Amino acid sequence: MKKVLLVGELSEIVRSLNECLEGDFQVQLCSEQLENVQAMVKIIKPELIIICQIGVQEIDSAIFEWIHEKCGGTPVLGITTSDGWKQCRDFYKMEQFDVMFRPVAKQELLKKCHELLTGGVGKPEAEAAGGLRRKKKIMLVDDSALLLRSMKSMLEKYYEICLAKSGEQALKRIPQENPDLILLDYEMDGMDGKSTFEAMKEDEDMRWIPVVFLTSIADRKSIYSVLKSKPDGYILKPPDENRIRETIEEILGGGDR
């Protein structure tokens, strides 16, 4: 079995990742201290290194630097959030490093690991086969069918798009679709954007997905109310294609990464 070093805070999330991997790989857990990573790399000589940034306030960039310098031939997969990606973006842009955003489905994780171990370092399967790189998946949530159609038309040439017409429907579809980012209408009838966002934050698998609010209220007091929820961004309606793409790319690092 291929040897995998799983680096991260020894939490329920890392244990869950270990359970996903251990049937296919020989997995060694390692805490996120540089000296521990150095020791474990020397002992087990891993063929793949996975760095889980979930639940870690700020991972030591020296780990990335050391791996890049001393383990240049070993593929590295980061499991991260938009904030974690921003923190380490210079490394994730290198050929040696690849990245997946939470939530990560088991089959997607295993597929990515096998791909990296067979030579597709930093290259999603479509690109490795000579095609285009995998499009990021964006979920659009709005109770206006007209706006959903309009935004889908704007974005589908850059991203894979999935739709939800209510907050309740979004919460049901998120585990099925595993979107990389959600554009969420703040002022929906029924379960509004704020309530949907709060429900996501209470769910361990959804809380890490970046959310950008769409709102038609532009006065300072209302905008302050939107930002109090601490979304990853907000966009005023009617949405502009360039503004949406700039926001998505700022959060995810590009639509086709």
Disulfide bonds with the S-S distance in Angstrom:
none
